[in-house]
Each structure stands twice: as C-alpha cells, then as structure tokens.
Amino acid sequence: MAIPTIKWIDNSVRIVDQTKLPGKLTFINCKDVKALWKAIKVLSVRGAPALGAAAGFGVLLGIRKIKTNNRKIFEQKFLKICDYIATSRPTAVNLFNELERMKNVVIDNPKDTVSQLRIKLKRQAFEISERDKRVCRKMGSYGATLIKNGDTLLTVCNAGALATVDYGTALGVMYSAKEKKKKFKVYVCETRPLLQGARLTAWELSREKIDTTLICDNMAATLMAQGKIDMILAGADRIALNGDAANKIGTYGLAVLANYHKVPFYIVAPKSTFDANIKTGKQIPIEQRGSMEITHIARNQIAPKGIKTYNPAFDVTPHQLISAIVTEEGILRSPVKKNIFGLLKK
C-alpha cells in the first residue's frame, strides 16, 4: 500500500483516520501526546505494529513540551509521558515493548545531557518505524512461500498496511505473494463488531487489485466445509511464550473450525509482538470495549435500548491450533515454545 499509516511530519504525527474508511481517506495530524492518545483509544490508529510506532512518536510529541535542561526533571516528566501513553490500550504488547525501548535510551545513557537524550530518543522513534517496514517485508517474503498458485485464503480483522507502518503482517504475506506473481483468492471476514475486515481489509486488498470476496463472520464454517479454503492467515496483538496468540475477537473460533476441517492456520507477527513476561495466553489482558460497538452500526441502533452487552475486543488462540507462526526470522513450527525462546534470544 502506497500510503503510510503513521508518519512524523513537521513535528506532528500524521495518521490515516481509520474510523472514516472506506468512505473517505482522511488524515489526522496529532500535534500533542493527548491527541495521539485519543486517536489510539478511538481506533483512528490501530494494529499492534502501528501502535508500536505510535508509542515512539508519542514520546517525541510529549518531550517537545518539556522545557528544561535539568536531566532529573526531564526523566521524571519523560516517564510520566510513557506511563500515560501506556494507558491508551491494554492488549497489543508492541505498544509496551516500544515504550520500553524508548525508556532504555534514557537508562542506557546516564551521562547524556537533555539535549543529547532528545536526539537519541528521536533517532530511536524513527528506527522503530523504519524497522517495522523492514520486518513486515521479511515476514511477507517468508510467508509467501506458504501460498501456492490457485490457493484460496481466509483472513480476519485487518493485518495489513493499516495495522503497521506501511505494509502489513498477514496481508503483507499476500502482497509479497502477489509481487512474486502468484495467483490466489482471498475471503475476508467482516469482523464484527467494528467491521475492520469489511471496512479496512477489503478496502486494502481491492486497492491492490487482489481477488477479494467479503463474507459475514458466520459464513466461514460453510466455506471450510465446502473445501473452499486452503489456509487461514491472521495477525496477532500479543503472543505468549508457549505460542498462544491474542488477536481480534473471532480468531479463536476460526482456528477451532480450521482444526476440525484440517485447514492450516497461520499467525503472522513480528518479534515485537511476543511477550517474554507471559507464559501462556491465560495471562494476556483482554481489552473490554463499550456497548455501543455492539448495539449500533454506523451510529444506527440495532439492539433494544439498555440491553446488557459483553464486548471483549480480543480472544486467545491456543498454540495447539496454530500450524505455524511467521516472523521476520523465519517460520516457527512445532515445537513452537522451543522455537520462540530461540527467536527471542536473537
């Protein structure tokens, strides 16, 4: 995709406003950290790798407002900025991993002046963004080897350019396969309740002129039963050390269906999505979101007023249901846990 999802321009963070897609391609210029925090919270910018980049750039926005050359005061305010950004959303570990990377710039340079720290923090934020571009293309190249000519793929939510800086994880595999002249088709789950599949993934794939068919979420089982799906590709927002993977709600159900119908199920995610502090998926925090996401579609009420709702934004797919995990270092197959430790050691 030619349009960067998130970019630092003229001391502000320009993001594609994903809440306006597919109707209109518009941008938001976040000039302070509060504006960026809000953009993350309302899903104007979303997707684990994109949130990692947002974390780095958010720190730059925040420290621009710190008017001091006193290192101790700078550090105190810097850490408050990091803590504030961390409150925006709880599940995507990339956000926290990249905030830690920014903190380490300060920790690892105890003798630097404030001016020197500002330079190094800016360099690190830009490296987070540039690294995502490189990583996504590496994952795409590895993942493309899984796709054969004539295959039909299924995906959920949006793991494309809009979920990263400019290319994609699961959709990046498809973009890479297309660049390698492979012919394939894609079914896209609409992904209730916020329809990221219908609004974002279908939009992206159509722009890339990839043969795309949109389906309702509850049609996936029928497609698999009819033998129409050769593999499923999904992204992830956090992966535990044993390979359990959190992704958009509905992903776990697809994995169960895939296992029953003997359809390969792949997760595509960078090293920054692995959480070295979490042993299993049971420890992954799951974001709970507001009731209006379920009771309304495009602000039109579709449910009785006052009805109780349950709206977890993510579910966790057990590692036993995952055929392999595609990373920038290669494809992790069984034993996944052993391979994850090897990956993180690198």
TORLUMLUM-423698 format. One record per residue (C-alpha): x, z negated, y; residue in three letters. Coordinates in Angstrom, 3 decimals, always signed. Layout:
REM residues N
<r xx="X" zz="Z" yy="Y" res="ALA"/>
...
***
This chain:
REM residues 346
<r xx="+0.000" zz="+0.000" yy="+0.000" res="MET"/>
<r xx="+1.466" zz="+1.053" yy="+3.334" res="ALA"/>
<r xx="+0.020" zz="-1.771" yy="+5.459" res="ILE"/>
<r xx="+1.899" zz="-5.116" yy="+5.314" res="PRO"/>
<r xx="-0.421" zz="-8.066" yy="+4.622" res="THR"/>
<r xx="+1.633" zz="-10.512" yy="+6.685" res="ILE"/>
<r xx="+4.395" zz="-9.860" yy="+9.196" res="LYS"/>
<r xx="+6.287" zz="-11.628" yy="+12.002" res="TRP"/>
<r xx="+5.820" zz="-9.652" yy="+15.235" res="ILE"/>
<r xx="+6.636" zz="-10.772" yy="+18.786" res="ASP"/>
<r xx="+6.803" zz="-14.492" yy="+17.920" res="ASN"/>
<r xx="+3.449" zz="-14.446" yy="+16.162" res="SER"/>
<r xx="+2.243" zz="-13.874" yy="+12.607" res="VAL"/>
<r xx="+0.163" zz="-10.736" yy="+12.186" res="ARG"/>
<r xx="-2.090" zz="-10.770" yy="+9.129" res="ILE"/>
<r xx="-4.723" zz="-8.455" yy="+7.722" res="VAL"/>
<r xx="-8.062" zz="-10.252" yy="+8.151" res="ASP"/>
<r xx="-9.258" zz="-10.034" yy="+4.566" res="GLN"/>
<r xx="-12.647" zz="-11.514" yy="+5.402" res="THR"/>
<r xx="-13.513" zz="-8.242" yy="+7.196" res="LYS"/>
<r xx="-12.638" zz="-5.929" yy="+4.284" res="LEU"/>
<r xx="-13.690" zz="-3.465" yy="+3.046" res="PRO"/>
<r xx="-15.862" zz="-2.708" yy="+6.068" res="GLY"/>
<r xx="-13.134" zz="-2.852" yy="+8.668" res="LYS"/>
<r xx="-9.337" zz="-3.062" yy="+8.634" res="LEU"/>
<r xx="-8.507" zz="-5.528" yy="+11.390" res="THR"/>
<r xx="-5.608" zz="-7.843" yy="+12.144" res="PHE"/>
<r xx="-5.282" zz="-11.416" yy="+13.374" res="ILE"/>
<r xx="-2.307" zz="-12.461" yy="+15.480" res="ASN"/>
<r xx="-1.640" zz="-16.148" yy="+14.832" res="CYS"/>
<r xx="+0.309" zz="-17.483" yy="+17.803" res="LYS"/>
<r xx="+0.467" zz="-21.112" yy="+16.695" res="ASP"/>
<r xx="+0.508" zz="-23.027" yy="+13.433" res="VAL"/>
<r xx="-3.100" zz="-24.216" yy="+13.809" res="LYS"/>
<r xx="-4.342" zz="-20.622" yy="+13.952" res="ALA"/>
<r xx="-2.381" zz="-19.795" yy="+10.811" res="LEU"/>
<r xx="-3.667" zz="-22.935" yy="+9.038" res="TRP"/>
<r xx="-7.223" zz="-21.845" yy="+9.800" res="LYS"/>
<r xx="-6.516" zz="-18.299" yy="+8.591" res="ALA"/>
<r xx="-5.305" zz="-19.725" yy="+5.266" res="ILE"/>
<r xx="-8.270" zz="-22.087" yy="+4.950" res="LYS"/>
<r xx="-10.950" zz="-19.432" yy="+5.537" res="VAL"/>
<r xx="-9.107" zz="-16.882" yy="+3.322" res="LEU"/>
<r xx="-8.201" zz="-14.428" yy="+6.067" res="SER"/>
<r xx="-4.850" zz="-14.512" yy="+4.299" res="VAL"/>
<r xx="-4.801" zz="-15.431" yy="+0.590" res="ARG"/>
<r xx="-2.946" zz="-14.820" yy="-2.655" res="GLY"/>
<r xx="-0.142" zz="-17.057" yy="-3.879" res="ALA"/>
<r xx="+2.891" zz="-14.963" yy="-2.780" res="PRO"/>
<r xx="+1.304" zz="-14.167" yy="+0.603" res="ALA"/>
<r xx="+0.711" zz="-17.886" yy="+1.131" res="LEU"/>
<r xx="+4.392" zz="-18.487" yy="+0.401" res="GLY"/>
<r xx="+5.314" zz="-16.073" yy="+3.167" res="ALA"/>
<r xx="+2.708" zz="-17.696" yy="+5.414" res="ALA"/>
<r xx="+4.341" zz="-21.068" yy="+4.817" res="ALA"/>
<r xx="+7.715" zz="-19.813" yy="+6.032" res="GLY"/>
<r xx="+6.301" zz="-18.079" yy="+9.074" res="PHE"/>
<r xx="+4.032" zz="-21.044" yy="+9.783" res="GLY"/>
<r xx="+7.082" zz="-23.269" yy="+10.097" res="VAL"/>
<r xx="+8.535" zz="-20.836" yy="+12.642" res="LEU"/>
<r xx="+5.330" zz="-20.983" yy="+14.672" res="LEU"/>
<r xx="+5.386" zz="-24.769" yy="+14.579" res="GLY"/>
<r xx="+9.008" zz="-25.304" yy="+15.579" res="ILE"/>
<r xx="+8.602" zz="-22.981" yy="+18.572" res="ARG"/>
<r xx="+6.527" zz="-25.786" yy="+20.118" res="LYS"/>
<r xx="+9.222" zz="-28.433" yy="+19.564" res="ILE"/>
<r xx="+11.001" zz="-28.847" yy="+22.878" res="LYS"/>
<r xx="+14.012" zz="-30.983" yy="+22.063" res="THR"/>
<r xx="+17.695" zz="-30.715" yy="+21.202" res="ASN"/>
<r xx="+17.693" zz="-34.139" yy="+19.569" res="ASN"/>
<r xx="+18.125" zz="-33.481" yy="+15.856" res="ARG"/>
<r xx="+16.380" zz="-36.651" yy="+14.681" res="LYS"/>
<r xx="+13.279" zz="-35.916" yy="+16.760" res="ILE"/>
<r xx="+13.361" zz="-32.279" yy="+15.670" res="PHE"/>
<r xx="+13.495" zz="-33.271" yy="+11.997" res="GLU"/>
<r xx="+10.561" zz="-35.662" yy="+12.352" res="GLN"/>
<r xx="+8.376" zz="-33.039" yy="+14.002" res="LYS"/>
<r xx="+9.557" zz="-30.333" yy="+11.607" res="PHE"/>
<r xx="+8.488" zz="-32.404" yy="+8.578" res="LEU"/>
<r xx="+5.085" zz="-33.067" yy="+10.160" res="LYS"/>
<r xx="+4.623" zz="-29.298" yy="+10.553" res="ILE"/>
<r xx="+5.463" zz="-28.753" yy="+6.869" res="CYS"/>
<r xx="+3.048" zz="-31.511" yy="+5.823" res="ASP"/>
<r xx="+0.320" zz="-30.015" yy="+7.991" res="TYR"/>
<r xx="+0.700" zz="-26.527" yy="+6.501" res="ILE"/>
<r xx="+0.603" zz="-28.087" yy="+3.019" res="ALA"/>
<r xx="-2.930" zz="-29.403" yy="+3.655" res="THR"/>
<r xx="-4.398" zz="-25.894" yy="+4.017" res="SER"/>
<r xx="-4.997" zz="-25.139" yy="+0.307" res="ARG"/>
<r xx="-4.014" zz="-27.114" yy="-2.817" res="PRO"/>
<r xx="-3.677" zz="-24.789" yy="-5.816" res="THR"/>
<r xx="-1.228" zz="-21.970" yy="-5.004" res="ALA"/>
<r xx="+2.165" zz="-23.560" yy="-5.659" res="VAL"/>
<r xx="+4.033" zz="-20.791" yy="-3.791" res="ASN"/>
<r xx="+2.878" zz="-22.430" yy="-0.555" res="LEU"/>
<r xx="+4.575" zz="-25.703" yy="-1.509" res="PHE"/>
<r xx="+7.630" zz="-24.123" yy="-3.121" res="ASN"/>
<r xx="+8.420" zz="-22.123" yy="+0.012" res="GLU"/>
<r xx="+7.831" zz="-25.147" yy="+2.242" res="LEU"/>
<r xx="+10.421" zz="-26.959" yy="+0.110" res="GLU"/>
<r xx="+12.774" zz="-24.036" yy="+0.598" res="ARG"/>
<r xx="+12.348" zz="-24.402" yy="+4.365" res="MET"/>
<r xx="+12.935" zz="-28.168" yy="+4.147" res="LYS"/>
<r xx="+16.114" zz="-27.594" yy="+2.176" res="ASN"/>
<r xx="+17.546" zz="-25.620" yy="+5.088" res="VAL"/>
<r xx="+17.473" zz="-28.823" yy="+7.120" res="VAL"/>
<r xx="+18.556" zz="-31.087" yy="+4.256" res="ILE"/>
<r xx="+21.486" zz="-28.874" yy="+3.264" res="ASP"/>
<r xx="+22.867" zz="-28.620" yy="+6.809" res="ASN"/>
<r xx="+23.097" zz="-32.226" yy="+8.033" res="PRO"/>
<r xx="+25.685" zz="-31.477" yy="+10.714" res="LYS"/>
<r xx="+23.938" zz="-28.495" yy="+12.300" res="ASP"/>
<r xx="+22.571" zz="-28.674" yy="+15.819" res="THR"/>
<r xx="+18.898" zz="-27.993" yy="+16.504" res="VAL"/>
<r xx="+19.787" zz="-24.511" yy="+17.756" res="SER"/>
<r xx="+21.680" zz="-23.770" yy="+14.549" res="GLN"/>
<r xx="+18.773" zz="-25.046" yy="+12.438" res="LEU"/>
<r xx="+16.325" zz="-22.816" yy="+14.292" res="ARG"/>
<r xx="+18.452" zz="-19.772" yy="+13.475" res="ILE"/>
<r xx="+18.773" zz="-20.703" yy="+9.803" res="LYS"/>
<r xx="+15.071" zz="-21.526" yy="+9.442" res="LEU"/>
<r xx="+14.165" zz="-18.138" yy="+10.881" res="LYS"/>
<r xx="+16.583" zz="-16.451" yy="+8.517" res="ARG"/>
<r xx="+15.048" zz="-18.316" yy="+5.562" res="GLN"/>
<r xx="+11.463" zz="-17.439" yy="+6.540" res="ALA"/>
<r xx="+12.365" zz="-13.763" yy="+6.751" res="PHE"/>
<r xx="+14.197" zz="-13.973" yy="+3.423" res="GLU"/>
<r xx="+11.046" zz="-15.410" yy="+1.772" res="ILE"/>
<r xx="+9.116" zz="-12.383" yy="+2.993" res="SER"/>
<r xx="+11.789" zz="-9.844" yy="+2.068" res="GLU"/>
<r xx="+12.332" zz="-11.443" yy="-1.332" res="ARG"/>
<r xx="+8.651" zz="-11.068" yy="-2.156" res="ASP"/>
<r xx="+8.906" zz="-7.336" yy="-1.513" res="LYS"/>
<r xx="+11.854" zz="-7.034" yy="-3.900" res="ARG"/>
<r xx="+10.344" zz="-9.319" yy="-6.530" res="VAL"/>
<r xx="+6.993" zz="-7.529" yy="-6.635" res="CYS"/>
<r xx="+8.668" zz="-4.179" yy="-7.199" res="ARG"/>
<r xx="+10.779" zz="-5.627" yy="-10.013" res="LYS"/>
<r xx="+7.688" zz="-7.110" yy="-11.667" res="MET"/>
<r xx="+5.887" zz="-3.810" yy="-11.229" res="GLY"/>
<r xx="+8.679" zz="-1.937" yy="-12.956" res="SER"/>
<r xx="+8.784" zz="-4.330" yy="-15.914" res="TYR"/>
<r xx="+5.009" zz="-4.457" yy="-16.229" res="GLY"/>
<r xx="+4.624" zz="-0.685" yy="-16.056" res="ALA"/>
<r xx="+6.374" zz="-0.443" yy="-19.439" res="THR"/>
<r xx="+3.289" zz="-2.082" yy="-20.974" res="LEU"/>
<r xx="+0.996" zz="+0.735" yy="-19.824" res="ILE"/>
<r xx="+0.642" zz="+3.869" yy="-21.932" res="LYS"/>
<r xx="-0.780" zz="+7.199" yy="-20.829" res="ASN"/>
<r xx="-4.545" zz="+7.156" yy="-21.255" res="GLY"/>
<r xx="-4.862" zz="+3.354" yy="-21.149" res="ASP"/>
<r xx="-7.825" zz="+1.632" yy="-19.527" res="THR"/>
<r xx="-7.050" zz="-1.625" yy="-17.744" res="LEU"/>
<r xx="-9.181" zz="-4.515" yy="-16.554" res="LEU"/>
<r xx="-8.334" zz="-6.871" yy="-13.705" res="THR"/>
<r xx="-9.952" zz="-9.756" yy="-11.843" res="VAL"/>
<r xx="-9.818" zz="-11.005" yy="-8.252" res="CYS"/>
<r xx="-7.101" zz="-9.433" yy="-6.102" res="ASN"/>
<r xx="-3.465" zz="-9.499" yy="-7.179" res="ALA"/>
<r xx="-2.400" zz="-6.556" yy="-5.081" res="GLY"/>
<r xx="-0.720" zz="-5.858" yy="-1.762" res="ALA"/>
<r xx="-3.255" zz="-8.095" yy="-0.038" res="LEU"/>
<r xx="-2.186" zz="-11.060" yy="-2.181" res="ALA"/>
<r xx="+1.508" zz="-10.533" yy="-1.441" res="THR"/>
<r xx="+3.584" zz="-9.290" yy="+1.483" res="VAL"/>
<r xx="+3.057" zz="-5.599" yy="+0.776" res="ASP"/>
<r xx="+2.905" zz="-4.542" yy="-2.910" res="TYR"/>
<r xx="+1.252" zz="-6.825" yy="-5.423" res="GLY"/>
<r xx="+1.708" zz="-8.622" yy="-8.732" res="THR"/>
<r xx="-0.847" zz="-7.411" yy="-11.283" res="ALA"/>
<r xx="-1.769" zz="-4.417" yy="-9.114" res="LEU"/>
<r xx="+1.915" zz="-3.875" yy="-8.424" res="GLY"/>
<r xx="+2.246" zz="-3.089" yy="-12.141" res="VAL"/>
<r xx="-0.395" zz="-0.399" yy="-11.681" res="MET"/>
<r xx="+1.280" zz="+1.000" yy="-8.568" res="TYR"/>
<r xx="+4.575" zz="+1.177" yy="-10.418" res="SER"/>
<r xx="+2.929" zz="+2.888" yy="-13.405" res="ALA"/>
<r xx="+1.421" zz="+5.447" yy="-11.053" res="LYS"/>
<r xx="+4.842" zz="+6.065" yy="-9.474" res="GLU"/>
<r xx="+6.125" zz="+6.733" yy="-12.999" res="LYS"/>
<r xx="+3.404" zz="+9.420" yy="-13.337" res="LYS"/>
<r xx="+1.399" zz="+7.519" yy="-15.943" res="LYS"/>
<r xx="-2.316" zz="+8.307" yy="-16.239" res="LYS"/>
<r xx="-4.692" zz="+5.365" yy="-16.623" res="PHE"/>
<r xx="-8.041" zz="+3.960" yy="-15.522" res="LYS"/>
<r xx="-8.933" zz="+0.564" yy="-14.108" res="VAL"/>
<r xx="-12.092" zz="-1.541" yy="-14.341" res="TYR"/>
<r xx="-12.351" zz="-4.156" yy="-11.584" res="VAL"/>
<r xx="-14.383" zz="-7.342" yy="-11.998" res="CYS"/>
<r xx="-16.331" zz="-8.060" yy="-8.805" res="GLU"/>
<r xx="-15.106" zz="-11.700" yy="-8.906" res="THR"/>
<r xx="-17.885" zz="-13.959" yy="-7.727" res="ARG"/>
<r xx="-18.445" zz="-15.863" yy="-5.591" res="PRO"/>
<r xx="-16.335" zz="-14.260" yy="-2.832" res="LEU"/>
<r xx="-16.103" zz="-10.807" yy="-4.425" res="LEU"/>
<r xx="-12.357" zz="-10.331" yy="-3.988" res="GLN"/>
<r xx="-12.466" zz="-7.729" yy="-6.748" res="GLY"/>
<r xx="-15.220" zz="-5.715" yy="-5.116" res="ALA"/>
<r xx="-14.060" zz="-6.147" yy="-1.529" res="ARG"/>
<r xx="-10.282" zz="-6.101" yy="-1.877" res="LEU"/>
<r xx="-9.055" zz="-4.750" yy="-5.213" res="THR"/>
<r xx="-11.493" zz="-1.848" yy="-5.326" res="ALA"/>
<r xx="-10.510" zz="-1.043" yy="-1.736" res="TRP"/>
<r xx="-6.780" zz="-1.135" yy="-2.508" res="GLU"/>
<r xx="-6.960" zz="+0.942" yy="-5.693" res="LEU"/>
<r xx="-9.232" zz="+3.502" yy="-4.064" res="SER"/>
<r xx="-6.751" zz="+3.903" yy="-1.195" res="ARG"/>
<r xx="-4.050" zz="+4.569" yy="-3.780" res="GLU"/>
<r xx="-6.302" zz="+7.145" yy="-5.482" res="LYS"/>
<r xx="-6.243" zz="+5.283" yy="-8.795" res="ILE"/>
<r xx="-9.235" zz="+5.970" yy="-11.078" res="ASP"/>
<r xx="-11.266" zz="+2.790" yy="-10.458" res="THR"/>
<r xx="-14.640" zz="+1.523" yy="-11.689" res="THR"/>
<r xx="-16.224" zz="-1.648" yy="-10.309" res="LEU"/>
<r xx="-18.219" zz="-3.894" yy="-12.662" res="ILE"/>
<r xx="-20.113" zz="-7.160" yy="-12.414" res="CYS"/>
<r xx="-18.194" zz="-10.060" yy="-13.941" res="ASP"/>
<r xx="-20.661" zz="-10.431" yy="-16.810" res="ASN"/>
<r xx="-20.109" zz="-6.843" yy="-17.971" res="MET"/>
<r xx="-16.535" zz="-7.421" yy="-19.168" res="ALA"/>
<r xx="-17.550" zz="-8.616" yy="-22.641" res="ALA"/>
<r xx="-19.598" zz="-5.475" yy="-23.250" res="THR"/>
<r xx="-16.698" zz="-3.237" yy="-22.245" res="LEU"/>
<r xx="-14.374" zz="-5.021" yy="-24.654" res="MET"/>
<r xx="-16.935" zz="-4.894" yy="-27.470" res="ALA"/>
<r xx="-17.231" zz="-1.136" yy="-26.907" res="GLN"/>
<r xx="-13.452" zz="-0.774" yy="-27.247" res="GLY"/>
<r xx="-13.066" zz="+0.495" yy="-23.682" res="LYS"/>
<r xx="-10.350" zz="-1.936" yy="-22.539" res="ILE"/>
<r xx="-6.726" zz="-1.621" yy="-23.662" res="ASP"/>
<r xx="-5.313" zz="-4.563" yy="-21.700" res="MET"/>
<r xx="-6.097" zz="-7.115" yy="-19.011" res="ILE"/>
<r xx="-3.748" zz="-7.777" yy="-16.084" res="LEU"/>
<r xx="-4.205" zz="-10.812" yy="-13.838" res="ALA"/>
<r xx="-2.181" zz="-12.705" yy="-11.273" res="GLY"/>
<r xx="-1.661" zz="-16.458" yy="-11.055" res="ALA"/>
<r xx="-1.586" zz="-19.162" yy="-8.403" res="ASP"/>
<r xx="+0.318" zz="-21.760" yy="-10.418" res="ARG"/>
<r xx="+1.914" zz="-21.759" yy="-13.878" res="ILE"/>
<r xx="+2.805" zz="-24.940" yy="-15.751" res="ALA"/>
<r xx="+5.987" zz="-25.384" yy="-17.772" res="LEU"/>
<r xx="+4.123" zz="-24.681" yy="-21.024" res="ASN"/>
<r xx="+2.747" zz="-21.375" yy="-19.713" res="GLY"/>
<r xx="-0.790" zz="-22.494" yy="-18.815" res="ASP"/>
<r xx="-1.803" zz="-20.425" yy="-15.786" res="ALA"/>
<r xx="-4.257" zz="-21.124" yy="-12.975" res="ALA"/>
<r xx="-5.934" zz="-18.101" yy="-11.431" res="ASN"/>
<r xx="-9.209" zz="-17.187" yy="-9.764" res="LYS"/>
<r xx="-12.278" zz="-18.650" yy="-11.458" res="ILE"/>
<r xx="-13.396" zz="-16.378" yy="-14.283" res="GLY"/>
<r xx="-9.894" zz="-15.522" yy="-15.502" res="THR"/>
<r xx="-10.090" zz="-18.069" yy="-18.335" res="TYR"/>
<r xx="-13.337" zz="-16.521" yy="-19.536" res="GLY"/>
<r xx="-11.724" zz="-13.085" yy="-19.632" res="LEU"/>
<r xx="-8.829" zz="-14.498" yy="-21.669" res="ALA"/>
<r xx="-11.228" zz="-16.008" yy="-24.209" res="VAL"/>
<r xx="-13.053" zz="-12.673" yy="-24.509" res="LEU"/>
<r xx="-9.757" zz="-10.811" yy="-24.798" res="ALA"/>
<r xx="-8.607" zz="-13.095" yy="-27.599" res="ASN"/>
<r xx="-11.860" zz="-12.545" yy="-29.522" res="TYR"/>
<r xx="-11.733" zz="-8.767" yy="-29.093" res="HIS"/>
<r xx="-7.951" zz="-8.588" yy="-29.703" res="LYS"/>
<r xx="-7.208" zz="-7.162" yy="-26.260" res="VAL"/>
<r xx="-3.753" zz="-8.010" yy="-24.810" res="PRO"/>
<r xx="-3.997" zz="-10.383" yy="-21.838" res="PHE"/>
<r xx="-1.083" zz="-10.448" yy="-19.383" res="TYR"/>
<r xx="-0.282" zz="-12.649" yy="-16.406" res="ILE"/>
<r xx="+1.922" zz="-11.138" yy="-13.679" res="VAL"/>
<r xx="+3.616" zz="-13.667" yy="-11.393" res="ALA"/>
<r xx="+6.998" zz="-14.366" yy="-9.753" res="PRO"/>
<r xx="+9.238" zz="-17.381" yy="-10.399" res="LYS"/>
<r xx="+7.891" zz="-18.963" yy="-7.209" res="SER"/>
<r xx="+4.510" zz="-19.372" yy="-8.958" res="THR"/>
<r xx="+5.961" zz="-21.618" yy="-11.682" res="PHE"/>
<r xx="+5.684" zz="-25.348" yy="-11.078" res="ASP"/>
<r xx="+8.650" zz="-27.180" yy="-12.603" res="ALA"/>
<r xx="+6.905" zz="-30.515" yy="-11.972" res="ASN"/>
<r xx="+3.819" zz="-29.798" yy="-14.080" res="ILE"/>
<r xx="+3.978" zz="-29.844" yy="-17.866" res="LYS"/>
<r xx="+0.524" zz="-28.450" yy="-18.661" res="THR"/>
<r xx="-2.408" zz="-26.817" yy="-16.907" res="GLY"/>
<r xx="-4.364" zz="-30.075" yy="-17.008" res="LYS"/>
<r xx="-2.184" zz="-31.312" yy="-14.152" res="GLN"/>
<r xx="-2.865" zz="-28.333" yy="-11.869" res="ILE"/>
<r xx="-5.015" zz="-29.326" yy="-8.849" res="PRO"/>
<r xx="-8.111" zz="-27.144" yy="-8.619" res="ILE"/>
<r xx="-9.491" zz="-26.397" yy="-5.165" res="GLU"/>
<r xx="-13.180" zz="-27.136" yy="-4.693" res="GLN"/>
<r xx="-14.860" zz="-24.993" yy="-2.058" res="ARG"/>
<r xx="-18.104" zz="-25.133" yy="-0.084" res="GLY"/>
<r xx="-21.587" zz="-24.469" yy="-1.383" res="SER"/>
<r xx="-22.306" zz="-21.550" yy="+0.965" res="MET"/>
<r xx="-19.912" zz="-19.374" yy="-1.011" res="GLU"/>
<r xx="-22.371" zz="-19.617" yy="-3.909" res="ILE"/>
<r xx="-25.700" zz="-19.865" yy="-2.102" res="THR"/>
<r xx="-25.042" zz="-16.981" yy="+0.299" res="HIS"/>
<r xx="-23.738" zz="-13.423" yy="+0.092" res="ILE"/>
<r xx="-22.694" zz="-11.849" yy="+3.404" res="ALA"/>
<r xx="-24.494" zz="-14.765" yy="+5.129" res="ARG"/>
<r xx="-27.746" zz="-13.913" yy="+3.344" res="ASN"/>
<r xx="-29.162" zz="-16.879" yy="+1.450" res="GLN"/>
<r xx="-29.764" zz="-16.108" yy="-2.241" res="ILE"/>
<r xx="-30.480" zz="-19.611" yy="-3.567" res="ALA"/>
<r xx="-33.030" zz="-22.335" yy="-2.765" res="PRO"/>
<r xx="-32.145" zz="-24.367" yy="+0.284" res="LYS"/>
<r xx="-30.472" zz="-27.659" yy="-0.590" res="GLY"/>
<r xx="-29.662" zz="-26.719" yy="-4.200" res="ILE"/>
<r xx="-26.627" zz="-28.548" yy="-5.611" res="LYS"/>
<r xx="-23.583" zz="-26.393" yy="-6.324" res="THR"/>
<r xx="-20.289" zz="-26.616" yy="-8.207" res="TYR"/>
<r xx="-17.637" zz="-24.292" yy="-6.836" res="ASN"/>
<r xx="-14.115" zz="-24.572" yy="-8.289" res="PRO"/>
<r xx="-12.012" zz="-21.738" yy="-6.873" res="ALA"/>
<r xx="-9.739" zz="-21.524" yy="-9.929" res="PHE"/>
<r xx="-9.652" zz="-22.090" yy="-13.666" res="ASP"/>
<r xx="-6.745" zz="-22.540" yy="-16.068" res="VAL"/>
<r xx="-5.964" zz="-20.174" yy="-18.936" res="THR"/>
<r xx="-4.160" zz="-21.930" yy="-21.835" res="PRO"/>
<r xx="-0.840" zz="-20.349" yy="-22.762" res="HIS"/>
<r xx="-2.097" zz="-19.642" yy="-26.288" res="GLN"/>
<r xx="-4.445" zz="-16.992" yy="-24.838" res="LEU"/>
<r xx="-1.728" zz="-15.248" yy="-22.793" res="ILE"/>
<r xx="+0.044" zz="-12.366" yy="-24.550" res="SER"/>
<r xx="+2.996" zz="-12.445" yy="-22.137" res="ALA"/>
<r xx="+3.940" zz="-13.292" yy="-18.544" res="ILE"/>
<r xx="+5.533" zz="-10.553" yy="-16.451" res="VAL"/>
<r xx="+8.119" zz="-11.848" yy="-13.953" res="THR"/>
<r xx="+10.876" zz="-10.363" yy="-11.813" res="GLU"/>
<r xx="+13.363" zz="-11.378" yy="-14.530" res="GLU"/>
<r xx="+11.504" zz="-9.589" yy="-17.299" res="GLY"/>
<r xx="+8.557" zz="-10.124" yy="-19.655" res="ILE"/>
<r xx="+8.248" zz="-13.637" yy="-21.114" res="LEU"/>
<r xx="+6.844" zz="-13.571" yy="-24.625" res="ARG"/>
<r xx="+6.451" zz="-16.270" yy="-27.269" res="SER"/>
<r xx="+7.873" zz="-18.884" yy="-27.320" res="PRO"/>
<r xx="+6.705" zz="-18.928" yy="-23.702" res="VAL"/>
<r xx="+7.704" zz="-22.530" yy="-22.976" res="LYS"/>
<r xx="+11.322" zz="-21.961" yy="-24.032" res="LYS"/>
<r xx="+11.468" zz="-18.738" yy="-22.046" res="ASN"/>
<r xx="+10.054" zz="-20.432" yy="-18.938" res="ILE"/>
<r xx="+12.825" zz="-23.026" yy="-18.999" res="PHE"/>
<r xx="+15.348" zz="-20.197" yy="-19.248" res="GLY"/>
<r xx="+13.685" zz="-18.395" yy="-16.352" res="LEU"/>
<r xx="+13.730" zz="-21.414" yy="-14.062" res="LEU"/>
<r xx="+17.369" zz="-22.188" yy="-14.879" res="LYS"/>
<r xx="+18.293" zz="-18.808" yy="-13.418" res="LYS"/>
***
